[in-house]
Amino acid sequence: MAFRVSVNVSASNQLGSIGQQIEARIPGILKDVLDAIAHQAVQNLSGVPFQSETGTHTIQKRTGKGAASVQVQYPYGSPYKGRVFASAFTQYGDNSERWDYLSILEFGRGEIRPKYTSSAKSGSGRARLAIPGGSVQLVQGQGGFRGVTGRYRFVKSIPPMEGKYWMAAAAEAAKPEIQSIVSDRLQNLE
């Protein structure tokens, strides 16, 4: 999951020497802008309440794996492009499914129909299944799996989950800092 930032410099050629000065400062500005977005994204994964298009959310950081995975890649193809990305996968033994739970937190997910291995059905081994991003957790308990009701049984489907759009909210929350960065860097042009 990534948030990309790019700058179009085609109009700077028409501005003459000021355009060249702006073009020379863009790489530094872009790096600081990406850092501001990444800082806000880490904050959104650290238990600080934030506002997004689907409401007010709080994502409780348990292990810090998600917040630690937020990275800045600059340059990304050219000196006028960069991205902030994060990816945190989870997978449990005897279960072949992998989940990028940060992508699920951003965009949500549809209904899930779990597939259980034969060792999971028999209750032997350390097989377990966890669906990230919600209150529904299926973990190994005495005699089998704990289902959504709290009883030990298999769950046939897990309801869909709405996205929290934490990365989009981070970019929106960083706008005042971004405007400050840009105005400070471009203030003393000749």
TORMIMAR-300511 format. One record per residue: residue in three letters; x negated, y negated, z negated of N, C-alpha, C in turn; residue number from 0. Coordinates in Angstrom, 2 decimals, padded with zeros to 5 digits. Layout:
+---------+---------+---------+---------+---------+---------+---------+---------+---------+---------+-----+
| residuo |    n_px |    n_py |    n_pz |   ca_px |   ca_py |   ca_pz |    c_px |    c_py |    c_pz | num |
+---------+---------+---------+---------+---------+---------+---------+---------+---------+---------+-----+
|     ala |       X |       Y |       Z |       X |       Y |       Z |       X |       Y |       Z | NUM |
...
+---------+---------+---------+---------+---------+---------+---------+---------+---------+---------+-----+
END
This chain:
+---------+---------+---------+---------+---------+---------+---------+---------+---------+---------+-----+
| residuo |    n_px |    n_py |    n_pz |   ca_px |   ca_py |   ca_pz |    c_px |    c_py |    c_pz | num |
+---------+---------+---------+---------+---------+---------+---------+---------+---------+---------+-----+
|     met | -000.83 |  001.16 |  000.00 |  000.00 |  000.00 |  000.00 | -000.88 | -001.23 |  000.00 |   0 |
|     ala | -000.63 | -002.16 |  000.93 | -001.53 | -003.32 |  001.05 | -000.74 | -004.59 |  001.33 |   1 |
|     phe | -001.31 | -005.70 |  000.91 | -000.79 | -007.03 |  001.21 | -001.87 | -007.74 |  002.01 |   2 |
|     arg | -001.57 | -008.09 |  003.26 | -002.58 | -008.68 |  004.15 | -002.42 | -010.19 |  004.22 |   3 |
|     val | -003.57 | -010.88 |  004.31 | -003.60 | -012.33 |  004.46 | -004.50 | -012.63 |  005.66 |   4 |
|     ser | -004.00 | -013.45 |  006.58 | -004.82 | -013.85 |  007.73 | -004.62 | -015.32 |  008.00 |   5 |
|     val | -005.63 | -015.95 |  008.61 | -005.60 | -017.37 |  008.92 | -005.73 | -017.52 |  010.42 |   6 |
|     asn | -004.86 | -018.32 |  011.02 | -004.93 | -018.59 |  012.46 | -005.75 | -019.86 |  012.65 |   7 |
|     val | -006.89 | -019.75 |  013.33 | -007.79 | -020.88 |  013.50 | -007.75 | -021.46 |  014.92 |   8 |
|     ser | -006.75 | -021.09 |  015.70 | -006.71 | -021.54 |  017.10 | -006.51 | -023.05 |  017.21 |   9 |
|     ala | -005.82 | -023.69 |  016.28 | -005.58 | -025.13 |  016.35 | -006.79 | -025.94 |  015.90 |  10 |
|     ser | -007.76 | -025.31 |  015.22 | -008.91 | -026.06 |  014.72 | -009.79 | -026.61 |  015.84 |  11 |
|     asn | -009.77 | -025.98 |  017.01 | -010.56 | -026.47 |  018.15 | -010.08 | -027.84 |  018.63 |  12 |
|     gln | -008.81 | -028.12 |  018.47 | -008.24 | -029.39 |  018.92 | -008.53 | -030.53 |  017.95 |  13 |
|     leu | -009.00 | -030.22 |  016.75 | -009.24 | -031.24 |  015.73 | -010.68 | -031.76 |  015.73 |  14 |
|     gly | -011.51 | -031.24 |  016.60 | -012.89 | -031.73 |  016.70 | -013.74 | -031.33 |  015.52 |  15 |
|     ser | -014.51 | -032.30 |  014.98 | -015.45 | -032.00 |  013.89 | -014.73 | -031.62 |  012.60 |  16 |
|     ile | -013.57 | -032.19 |  012.34 | -012.79 | -031.82 |  011.14 | -012.35 | -030.37 |  011.25 |  17 |
|     gly | -011.94 | -029.98 |  012.45 | -011.54 | -028.59 |  012.67 | -012.68 | -027.62 |  012.43 |  18 |
|     gln | -013.90 | -028.02 |  012.82 | -015.06 | -027.17 |  012.58 | -015.38 | -027.07 |  011.08 |  19 |
|     gln | -015.19 | -028.18 |  010.36 | -015.42 | -028.16 |  008.92 | -014.39 | -027.25 |  008.23 |  20 |
|     ile | -013.15 | -027.36 |  008.68 | -012.10 | -026.50 |  008.11 | -012.43 | -025.04 |  008.38 |  21 |
|     glu | -012.80 | -024.75 |  009.63 | -013.12 | -023.38 |  010.02 | -014.28 | -022.81 |  009.20 |  22 |
|     ala | -015.25 | -023.64 |  008.87 | -016.40 | -023.20 |  008.08 | -016.01 | -022.90 |  006.63 |  23 |
|     arg | -014.99 | -023.55 |  006.13 | -014.57 | -023.36 |  004.73 | -013.55 | -022.24 |  004.55 |  24 |
|     ile | -012.94 | -021.80 |  005.63 | -011.87 | -020.80 |  005.53 | -012.33 | -019.49 |  004.87 |  25 |
|     pro | -013.49 | -018.92 |  005.21 | -013.86 | -017.66 |  004.55 | -013.91 | -017.75 |  003.02 |  26 |
|     gly | -014.46 | -018.82 |  002.47 | -014.49 | -018.99 |  001.01 | -013.11 | -019.16 |  000.42 |  27 |
|     ile | -012.28 | -019.93 |  001.12 | -010.90 | -020.15 |  000.66 | -010.15 | -018.83 |  000.66 |  28 |
|     leu | -010.28 | -018.07 |  001.75 | -009.55 | -016.81 |  001.89 | -009.95 | -015.82 |  000.80 |  29 |
|     lys | -011.23 | -015.74 |  000.49 | -011.70 | -014.84 | -000.57 | -011.09 | -015.23 | -001.92 |  30 |
|     asp | -011.05 | -016.52 | -002.23 | -010.45 | -016.97 | -003.49 | -008.94 | -016.72 | -003.53 |  31 |
|     val | -008.28 | -016.89 | -002.40 | -006.84 | -016.63 | -002.31 | -006.56 | -015.14 | -002.58 |  32 |
|     leu | -007.34 | -014.27 | -001.97 | -007.17 | -012.83 | -002.18 | -007.42 | -012.46 | -003.64 |  33 |
|     asp | -008.43 | -013.07 | -004.26 | -008.71 | -012.82 | -005.68 | -007.55 | -013.26 | -006.57 |  34 |
|     ala | -006.92 | -014.38 | -006.23 | -005.78 | -014.88 | -007.00 | -004.59 | -013.92 | -006.90 |  35 |
|     ile | -004.33 | -013.40 | -005.71 | -003.24 | -012.44 | -005.52 | -003.54 | -011.14 | -006.27 |  36 |
|     ala | -004.79 | -010.66 | -006.19 | -005.17 | -009.43 | -006.88 | -005.04 | -009.59 | -008.39 |  37 |
|     his | -005.44 | -010.74 | -008.92 | -005.32 | -010.99 | -010.37 | -003.85 | -010.92 | -010.79 |  38 |
|     gln | -002.98 | -011.53 | -010.00 | -001.55 | -011.52 | -010.32 | -000.97 | -010.11 | -010.19 |  39 |
|     ala | -001.44 | -009.33 | -009.21 | -000.97 | -007.95 | -009.04 | -001.34 | -007.09 | -010.23 |  40 |
|     val | -002.56 | -007.25 | -010.74 | -002.99 | -006.51 | -011.93 | -002.12 | -006.90 | -013.12 |  41 |
|     gln | -001.82 | -008.18 | -013.24 | -000.97 | -008.64 | -014.34 |  000.42 | -008.01 | -014.26 |  42 |
|     asn |  000.97 | -007.89 | -013.04 |  002.30 | -007.29 | -012.87 |  002.32 | -005.82 | -013.25 |  43 |
|     leu |  001.18 | -005.15 | -013.25 |  001.12 | -003.74 | -013.64 |  000.70 | -003.55 | -015.09 |  44 |
|     ser |  000.60 | -004.63 | -015.84 |  000.06 | -004.56 | -017.20 |  001.06 | -004.90 | -018.29 |  45 |
|     gly |  002.34 | -004.70 | -018.02 |  003.35 | -004.93 | -019.04 |  003.83 | -006.36 | -019.17 |  46 |
|     val |  003.39 | -007.25 | -018.28 |  003.84 | -008.65 | -018.29 |  005.10 | -008.73 | -017.43 |  47 |
|     pro |  006.21 | -009.29 | -017.95 |  007.43 | -009.38 | -017.14 |  007.22 | -010.26 | -015.91 |  48 |
|     phe |  007.83 | -009.88 | -014.79 |  007.74 | -010.66 | -013.57 |  009.07 | -010.63 | -012.85 |  49 |
|     gln |  009.27 | -011.62 | -012.01 |  010.51 | -011.78 | -011.25 |  010.25 | -011.40 | -009.80 |  50 |
|     ser |  011.10 | -010.53 | -009.24 |  010.99 | -010.18 | -007.82 |  012.38 | -010.24 | -007.21 |  51 |
|     glu |  012.46 | -009.86 | -005.94 |  013.75 | -009.95 | -005.24 |  014.79 | -008.98 | -005.79 |  52 |
|     thr |  014.39 | -008.00 | -006.58 |  015.35 | -007.06 | -007.16 |  015.59 | -007.31 | -008.65 |  53 |
|     gly |  015.11 | -008.43 | -009.17 |  015.38 | -008.77 | -010.57 |  014.10 | -008.94 | -011.38 |  54 |
|     thr |  014.28 | -008.96 | -012.71 |  013.15 | -009.09 | -013.62 |  012.73 | -007.70 | -014.06 |  55 |
|     his |  011.42 | -007.42 | -013.95 |  010.91 | -006.09 | -014.27 |  009.72 | -006.19 | -015.20 |  56 |
|     thr |  009.48 | -005.12 | -015.93 |  008.28 | -004.96 | -016.74 |  007.75 | -003.56 | -016.47 |  57 |
|     ile |  006.53 | -003.47 | -015.99 |  005.91 | -002.17 | -015.72 |  004.91 | -001.93 | -016.83 |  58 |
|     gln |  005.16 | -000.95 | -017.66 |  004.27 | -000.66 | -018.78 |  003.07 |  000.12 | -018.29 |  59 |
|     lys |  001.91 | -000.40 | -018.54 |  000.66 |  000.27 | -018.17 |  000.40 |  001.37 | -019.19 |  60 |
|     arg |  000.29 |  002.59 | -018.71 |  000.02 |  003.69 | -019.62 | -001.46 |  004.06 | -019.61 |  61 |
|     thr | -002.00 |  004.32 | -018.44 | -003.40 |  004.73 | -018.37 | -004.27 |  003.64 | -017.76 |  62 |
|     gly | -003.68 |  002.67 | -017.12 | -004.46 |  001.64 | -016.47 | -004.93 |  002.04 | -015.08 |  63 |
|     lys | -004.57 |  003.25 | -014.64 | -005.02 |  003.73 | -013.34 | -004.49 |  002.86 | -012.21 |  64 |
|     gly | -003.24 |  002.45 | -012.30 | -002.65 |  001.60 | -011.26 | -003.31 |  000.24 | -011.20 |  65 |
|     ala | -003.45 | -000.41 | -012.36 | -004.07 | -001.74 | -012.40 | -005.53 | -001.67 | -011.96 |  66 |
|     ala | -006.22 | -000.60 | -012.30 | -007.62 | -000.46 | -011.92 | -007.79 | -000.20 | -010.43 |  67 |
|     ser | -006.74 |  000.26 | -009.77 | -006.85 |  000.58 | -008.35 | -006.62 | -000.63 | -007.44 |  68 |
|     val | -006.23 | -001.77 | -008.00 | -006.02 | -002.98 | -007.19 | -007.38 | -003.50 | -006.74 |  69 |
|     gln | -007.57 | -003.59 | -005.42 | -008.85 | -004.00 | -004.86 | -008.65 | -005.03 | -003.76 |  70 |
|     val | -009.69 | -005.83 | -003.54 | -009.71 | -006.82 | -002.47 | -010.66 | -006.33 | -001.39 |  71 |
|     gln | -010.22 | -006.37 | -000.15 | -011.10 | -006.04 |  000.96 | -011.22 | -007.27 |  001.85 |  72 |
|     tyr | -012.40 | -007.86 |  001.82 | -012.68 | -009.03 |  002.65 | -014.11 | -008.93 |  003.16 |  73 |
|     pro | -014.38 | -009.14 |  004.40 | -013.44 | -009.36 |  005.50 | -012.74 | -008.07 |  005.89 |  74 |
|     tyr | -011.59 | -008.20 |  006.52 | -010.82 | -007.05 |  006.97 | -010.65 | -007.18 |  008.49 |  75 |
|     gly | -011.69 | -006.83 |  009.21 | -011.66 | -006.91 |  010.67 | -012.27 | -008.18 |  011.22 |  76 |
|     ser | -012.11 | -009.30 |  010.52 | -012.70 | -010.57 |  010.95 | -012.86 | -011.46 |  009.71 |  77 |
|     pro | -013.63 | -012.56 |  009.83 | -013.79 | -013.44 |  008.66 | -012.52 | -014.20 |  008.30 |  78 |
|     tyr | -011.49 | -014.07 |  009.12 | -010.23 | -014.80 |  008.88 | -009.12 | -013.86 |  008.43 |  79 |
|     lys | -009.46 | -012.65 |  008.05 | -008.47 | -011.69 |  007.57 | -008.99 | -010.98 |  006.33 |  80 |
|     gly | -008.08 | -010.66 |  005.44 | -008.41 | -009.90 |  004.24 | -007.17 | -009.21 |  003.73 |  81 |
|     arg | -007.34 | -008.33 |  002.76 | -006.18 | -007.67 |  002.18 | -006.41 | -007.32 |  000.72 |  82 |
|     val | -005.31 | -007.25 |  000.00 | -005.30 | -006.75 | -001.37 | -004.57 | -005.43 | -001.29 |  83 |
|     phe | -005.20 | -004.36 | -001.76 | -004.54 | -003.06 | -001.66 | -004.68 | -002.28 | -002.95 |  84 |
|     ala | -003.77 | -001.35 | -003.12 | -003.77 | -000.50 | -004.31 | -003.17 |  000.84 | -003.93 |  85 |
|     ser | -003.73 |  001.88 | -004.46 | -003.22 |  003.21 | -004.19 | -003.54 |  004.10 | -005.38 |  86 |
|     ala | -002.54 |  004.67 | -005.97 | -002.74 |  005.55 | -007.12 | -001.87 |  006.78 | -006.91 |  87 |
|     phe | -002.50 |  007.89 | -006.59 | -001.78 |  009.12 | -006.33 | -001.73 |  009.98 | -007.57 |  88 |
|     thr | -000.66 |  010.75 | -007.68 | -000.55 |  011.72 | -008.75 | -000.16 |  013.06 | -008.14 |  89 |
|     gln | -000.71 |  014.11 | -008.67 | -000.41 |  015.46 | -008.22 | -000.67 |  016.39 | -009.39 |  90 |
|     tyr |  000.14 |  017.39 | -009.54 | -000.03 |  018.33 | -010.63 | -000.33 |  019.70 | -010.07 |  91 |
|     gly | -001.07 |  020.48 | -010.83 | -001.45 |  021.82 | -010.40 | -000.26 |  022.67 | -010.03 |  92 |
|     asp | -000.43 |  023.56 | -009.09 |  000.60 |  024.46 | -008.57 |  001.73 |  023.73 | -007.87 |  93 |
|     asn |  001.59 |  022.42 | -007.65 |  002.60 |  021.67 | -006.90 |  001.86 |  020.93 | -005.79 |  94 |
|     ser |  002.22 |  021.21 | -004.57 |  001.49 |  020.65 | -003.44 |  001.85 |  019.20 | -003.14 |  95 |
|     glu |  002.91 |  018.68 | -003.74 |  003.35 |  017.31 | -003.43 |  002.47 |  016.28 | -004.14 |  96 |
|     arg |  002.12 |  015.22 | -003.39 |  001.36 |  014.09 | -003.94 |  002.23 |  012.84 | -003.82 |  97 |
|     trp |  002.15 |  011.98 | -004.83 |  002.98 |  010.77 | -004.85 |  002.08 |  009.55 | -005.02 |  98 |
|     asp |  002.23 |  008.55 | -004.15 |  001.58 |  007.26 | -004.34 |  002.55 |  006.42 | -005.16 |  99 |
|     tyr |  002.41 |  006.47 | -006.47 |  003.43 |  005.86 | -007.30 |  003.41 |  004.34 | -007.25 | 100 |
|     leu |  002.33 |  003.69 | -006.83 |  002.35 |  002.24 | -006.66 |  003.19 |  001.85 | -005.45 | 101 |
|     ser |  003.16 |  002.66 | -004.41 |  004.02 |  002.42 | -003.25 |  005.48 |  002.63 | -003.63 | 102 |
|     ile |  005.75 |  003.63 | -004.46 |  007.11 |  003.87 | -004.93 |  007.59 |  002.69 | -005.78 | 103 |
|     leu |  006.71 |  002.15 | -006.64 |  007.09 |  000.99 | -007.45 |  007.38 | -000.23 | -006.57 | 104 |
|     glu |  006.64 | -000.37 | -005.47 |  006.85 | -001.51 | -004.57 |  008.14 | -001.38 | -003.78 | 105 |
|     phe |  008.31 | -000.27 | -003.08 |  009.40 | -000.15 | -002.12 |  010.55 |  000.73 | -002.57 | 106 |
|     gly |  010.40 |  001.43 | -003.69 |  011.44 |  002.35 | -004.13 |  011.31 |  003.68 | -003.41 | 107 |
|     arg |  012.28 |  004.53 | -003.61 |  012.27 |  005.83 | -002.95 |  013.70 |  006.34 | -002.85 | 108 |
|     gly |  013.87 |  007.27 | -001.95 |  015.18 |  007.91 | -001.78 |  015.35 |  009.06 | -002.77 | 109 |
|     glu |  016.41 |  009.79 | -002.58 |  016.67 |  010.95 | -003.43 |  015.57 |  011.98 | -003.21 | 110 |
|     ile |  015.18 |  012.65 | -004.29 |  014.15 |  013.68 | -004.21 |  014.78 |  015.02 | -004.53 | 111 |
|     arg |  014.47 |  016.00 | -003.67 |  014.89 |  017.37 | -003.92 |  013.63 |  018.17 | -004.22 | 112 |
|     pro |  013.35 |  018.42 | -005.50 |  012.10 |  019.08 | -005.87 |  011.99 |  020.50 | -005.32 | 113 |
|     lys |  010.76 |  020.90 | -005.01 |  010.47 |  022.26 | -004.61 |  009.62 |  022.87 | -005.72 | 114 |
|     tyr |  010.05 |  023.99 | -006.22 |  009.35 |  024.63 | -007.32 |  008.56 |  025.83 | -006.81 | 115 |
|     thr |  007.39 |  026.02 | -007.33 |  006.59 |  027.19 | -006.96 |  007.12 |  028.41 | -007.69 | 116 |
|     ser |  006.70 |  029.57 | -007.24 |  007.17 |  030.80 | -007.89 |  006.67 |  030.88 | -009.33 | 117 |
|     ser |  005.44 |  030.39 | -009.59 |  004.94 |  030.41 | -010.97 |  005.71 |  029.44 | -011.85 | 118 |
|     ala |  006.19 |  028.35 | -011.25 |  007.00 |  027.41 | -012.03 |  008.34 |  028.04 | -012.38 | 119 |
|     lys |  008.94 |  028.75 | -011.43 |  010.25 |  029.37 | -011.68 |  010.16 |  030.47 | -012.73 | 120 |
|     ser |  009.05 |  031.19 | -012.73 |  008.91 |  032.27 | -013.71 |  008.49 |  031.75 | -015.08 | 121 |
|     gly |  008.01 |  030.50 | -015.13 |  007.60 |  029.93 | -016.41 |  006.17 |  030.25 | -016.77 | 122 |
|     ser |  005.46 |  030.92 | -015.85 |  004.08 |  031.27 | -016.14 |  003.14 |  030.21 | -015.55 | 123 |
|     gly |  001.94 |  030.17 | -016.03 |  000.97 |  029.21 | -015.50 |  001.19 |  027.82 | -016.04 | 124 |
|     arg |  000.46 |  026.87 | -015.50 |  000.53 |  025.49 | -015.96 |  001.25 |  024.61 | -014.94 | 125 |
|     ala |  002.10 |  025.18 | -014.11 |  002.80 |  024.42 | -013.09 |  003.72 |  023.38 | -013.72 | 126 |
|     arg |  003.70 |  022.18 | -013.16 |  004.63 |  021.16 | -013.62 |  004.87 |  020.15 | -012.51 | 127 |
|     leu |  005.94 |  019.41 | -012.63 |  006.33 |  018.44 | -011.63 |  006.68 |  017.14 | -012.34 | 128 |
|     ala |  006.15 |  016.02 | -011.88 |  006.50 |  014.71 | -012.44 |  006.81 |  013.79 | -011.29 | 129 |
|     ile |  007.93 |  013.11 | -011.36 |  008.31 |  012.14 | -010.35 |  008.04 |  010.77 | -010.94 | 130 |
|     pro |  007.05 |  010.04 | -010.42 |  006.69 |  008.76 | -011.01 |  007.68 |  007.65 | -010.70 | 131 |
|     gly |  007.59 |  006.59 | -011.47 |  008.38 |  005.40 | -011.19 |  009.76 |  005.40 | -011.77 | 132 |
|     gly |  010.05 |  006.26 | -012.68 |  011.39 |  006.25 | -013.26 |  011.39 |  006.96 | -014.59 | 133 |
|     ser |  012.57 |  007.04 | -015.19 |  012.68 |  007.68 | -016.50 |  012.79 |  009.19 | -016.36 | 134 |
|     val |  012.99 |  009.69 | -015.14 |  013.13 |  011.12 | -014.93 |  011.75 |  011.76 | -014.87 | 135 |
|     gln |  011.41 |  012.50 | -015.86 |  010.14 |  013.22 | -015.89 |  010.44 |  014.69 | -016.14 | 136 |
|     leu |  009.88 |  015.54 | -015.33 |  010.03 |  016.97 | -015.54 |  008.67 |  017.50 | -015.96 | 137 |
|     val |  008.56 |  018.00 | -017.17 |  007.28 |  018.51 | -017.63 |  007.48 |  019.90 | -018.20 | 138 |
|     gln |  006.40 |  020.66 | -018.30 |  006.49 |  022.02 | -018.81 |  006.83 |  021.99 | -020.28 | 139 |
|     gly |  007.80 |  022.76 | -020.67 |  008.19 |  022.87 | -022.07 |  008.29 |  024.33 | -022.43 | 140 |
|     gln |  008.80 |  024.63 | -023.61 |  008.94 |  026.02 | -024.02 |  009.97 |  026.70 | -023.14 | 141 |
|     gly |  009.57 |  027.75 | -022.48 |  010.52 |  028.53 | -021.68 |  010.78 |  027.96 | -020.30 | 142 |
|     gly |  010.09 |  026.92 | -019.86 |  010.34 |  026.41 | -018.51 |  010.24 |  024.91 | -018.45 | 143 |
|     phe |  010.97 |  024.33 | -017.51 |  010.91 |  022.89 | -017.31 |  012.03 |  022.18 | -018.07 | 144 |
|     arg |  011.71 |  020.98 | -018.54 |  012.73 |  020.13 | -019.16 |  013.41 |  019.35 | -018.05 | 145 |
|     gly |  014.69 |  019.43 | -017.99 |  015.45 |  018.74 | -016.95 |  015.89 |  017.37 | -017.39 | 146 |
|     val |  016.69 |  016.70 | -016.56 |  017.13 |  015.35 | -016.87 |  018.02 |  015.30 | -018.08 | 147 |
|     thr |  018.74 |  016.35 | -018.37 |  019.65 |  016.34 | -019.50 |  018.94 |  016.62 | -020.82 | 148 |
|     gly |  017.66 |  017.04 | -020.74 |  016.95 |  017.38 | -021.96 |  016.97 |  018.87 | -022.21 | 149 |
|     arg |  017.83 |  019.59 | -021.50 |  017.83 |  021.04 | -021.63 |  016.76 |  021.62 | -020.73 | 150 |
|     tyr |  016.38 |  022.85 | -021.01 |  015.38 |  023.50 | -020.18 |  016.09 |  024.15 | -019.00 | 151 |
|     arg |  015.94 |  023.50 | -017.86 |  016.54 |  024.02 | -016.63 |  015.87 |  023.36 | -015.44 | 152 |
|     phe |  016.18 |  023.84 | -014.25 |  015.65 |  023.24 | -013.03 |  016.61 |  022.17 | -012.53 | 153 |
|     val |  016.05 |  021.11 | -012.01 |  016.86 |  020.01 | -011.48 |  016.88 |  020.13 | -009.97 | 154 |
|     lys |  018.07 |  020.07 | -009.38 |  018.18 |  020.22 | -007.93 |  017.89 |  018.93 | -007.19 | 155 |
|     ser |  018.22 |  017.79 | -007.78 |  017.92 |  016.51 | -007.12 |  017.70 |  015.42 | -008.16 | 156 |
|     ile |  016.91 |  014.45 | -007.77 |  016.62 |  013.30 | -008.64 |  017.12 |  012.07 | -007.89 | 157 |
|     pro |  017.92 |  011.22 | -008.52 |  018.55 |  010.11 | -007.80 |  017.52 |  009.10 | -007.27 | 158 |
|     pro |  017.91 |  008.31 | -006.25 |  016.99 |  007.33 | -005.67 |  016.64 |  006.22 | -006.68 | 159 |
|     met |  015.56 |  005.51 | -006.39 |  015.12 |  004.42 | -007.25 |  014.88 |  003.17 | -006.41 | 160 |
|     glu |  015.37 |  002.05 | -006.90 |  015.18 |  000.77 | -006.21 |  013.75 |  000.27 | -006.41 | 161 |
|     gly |  013.21 | -000.40 | -005.40 |  011.85 | -000.94 | -005.48 |  011.77 | -002.13 | -006.42 | 162 |
|     lys |  010.60 | -002.33 | -007.01 |  010.37 | -003.46 | -007.90 |  009.62 | -004.60 | -007.20 | 163 |
|     tyr |  009.01 | -004.33 | -006.05 |  008.31 | -005.32 | -005.24 |  007.30 | -006.12 | -006.07 | 164 |
|     trp |  006.46 | -005.40 | -006.81 |  005.48 | -006.03 | -007.70 |  004.37 | -006.73 | -006.94 | 165 |
|     met |  003.96 | -006.22 | -005.78 |  002.90 | -006.88 | -005.00 |  003.43 | -008.13 | -004.32 | 166 |
|     ala |  004.64 | -008.07 | -003.77 |  005.25 | -009.26 | -003.16 |  005.47 | -010.34 | -004.22 | 167 |
|     ala |  005.87 | -009.93 | -005.42 |  006.05 | -010.88 | -006.52 |  004.72 | -011.49 | -006.94 | 168 |
|     ala |  003.63 | -010.72 | -006.84 |  002.30 | -011.24 | -007.18 |  001.89 | -012.33 | -006.19 | 169 |
|     ala |  002.14 | -012.11 | -004.91 |  001.80 | -013.12 | -003.89 |  002.63 | -014.39 | -004.10 | 170 |
|     glu |  003.89 | -014.22 | -004.46 |  004.77 | -015.38 | -004.71 |  004.31 | -016.14 | -005.95 | 171 |
|     ala |  003.95 | -015.42 | -007.01 |  003.52 | -016.07 | -008.26 |  002.17 | -016.76 | -008.10 | 172 |
|     ala |  001.36 | -016.30 | -007.16 |  000.03 | -016.89 | -006.95 |  000.08 | -018.15 | -006.08 | 173 |
|     lys |  001.24 | -018.49 | -005.50 |  001.33 | -019.64 | -004.59 |  000.83 | -020.95 | -005.19 | 174 |
|     pro |  001.20 | -021.32 | -006.42 |  000.67 | -022.58 | -006.97 | -000.86 | -022.59 | -007.06 | 175 |
|     glu | -001.44 | -021.46 | -007.46 | -002.90 | -021.38 | -007.54 | -003.52 | -021.44 | -006.14 | 176 |
|     ile | -002.87 | -020.81 | -005.17 | -003.36 | -020.84 | -003.79 | -003.34 | -022.26 | -003.24 | 177 |
|     gln | -002.25 | -022.98 | -003.50 | -002.16 | -024.37 | -003.04 | -003.25 | -025.23 | -003.68 | 178 |
|     ser | -003.54 | -024.98 | -004.94 | -004.60 | -025.71 | -005.63 | -005.97 | -025.39 | -005.02 | 179 |
|     ile | -006.22 | -024.13 | -004.73 | -007.49 | -023.72 | -004.12 | -007.68 | -024.41 | -002.78 | 180 |
|     val | -006.65 | -024.37 | -001.94 | -006.74 | -024.95 | -000.60 | -006.93 | -026.45 | -000.68 | 181 |
|     ser | -006.15 | -027.14 | -001.51 | -006.28 | -028.61 | -001.58 | -007.64 | -029.02 | -002.15 | 182 |
|     asp | -008.16 | -028.28 | -003.14 | -009.48 | -028.61 | -003.69 | -010.59 | -028.43 | -002.66 | 183 |
|     arg | -010.52 | -027.37 | -001.88 | -011.57 | -027.08 | -000.89 | -011.52 | -028.00 |  000.32 | 184 |
|     leu | -010.34 | -028.49 |  000.66 | -010.20 | -029.32 |  001.86 | -010.09 | -030.82 |  001.54 | 185 |
|     gln | -010.25 | -031.18 |  000.28 | -010.04 | -032.55 | -000.14 | -011.06 | -033.52 |  000.42 | 186 |
|     asn | -012.32 | -033.17 |  000.49 | -013.36 | -034.12 |  000.88 | -013.86 | -033.89 |  002.31 | 187 |
|     leu | -012.94 | -033.67 |  003.23 | -013.32 | -033.57 |  004.65 | -013.62 | -034.95 |  005.21 | 188 |
|     glu | -014.56 | -035.03 |  006.12 | -014.91 | -036.34 |  006.71 | -014.18 | -036.53 |  008.03 | 189 |
+---------+---------+---------+---------+---------+---------+---------+---------+---------+---------+-----+
END
